[in-house]
Amino acid sequence: MNLPDPRMIQLVMSLRGGGVTDAKVMGALERTPRHLFVPDRFGDQAYDDRALPIDCGQTISQPLIVALMTQALKLDDRCKVLEIGTGSGYQAAVLARLARRVYTVERYRTLSREAEARFEALRLTNIVTRIGDGTQGWPEQAPFDRIILTASAPQRPDAILEQLKDGGIAVAPVDRDIKQVLVRYVREGDNIVETDLMDVRFVPLVKGEARAL
């Protein structure tokens, strides 16, 4: 009989205290082993509720932010999701346990390949990866039921939001003067309704594919 990992138990308690109330989201976090997504040198901190460095100068987001962003999407198992910024693959792995299919775009070839290997090891077969310019979304696969950005846009990411289905939800960090704000967008016909959720800190959304890495 496998006993629960005490590190995961502590993390779950922290997430509940931080406002994560969706049981399905919490279950997805519990079933996603975060230590597989962090560099070995940070393995002892894998279940701390904090962001950690990964390759290519990027980060794996704080578990609380991953959970709250996922919760804000209001996912179900019929959703087709676009993720901008694969990174380590942790957020995509969580989404894949809640959605029908996840399409994830990463500008760094190294990160995308490493994430693919993790998805394969975890048998997450409903994730489709792409190396390219995330600022353009994935037009060939649009429209999407849900969209999530894991890097901060300098302004409202209209080119990506155009790929959101009517009634769909997107969440994205956006630069506001000297801070970043997590915003939820809901498409209502030709209109986009915006709601500010919280202040956050993400790496910037950068145009183009990083061909060197």
Secondary structure, DSSP 8 states (H G I E B T S, - for coil): -----HHHHHHHHHHHHTT---HHHHHHHHTS-GGGGS-GGGGGGTTSSS-EE-GGG-EE--HHHHHHHHHHH---TT-EEEEE--TTSHHHHHHHTTSSEEEEEESBHHHHHHHHHHHHHTT-TTEEEEES-GGG--GGG--EEEEEESSBBSS--HHHHTTEEEEEEEEEEEEETTEEEEEEEEEETTEEEEEEEEEE---B---S-BTT-
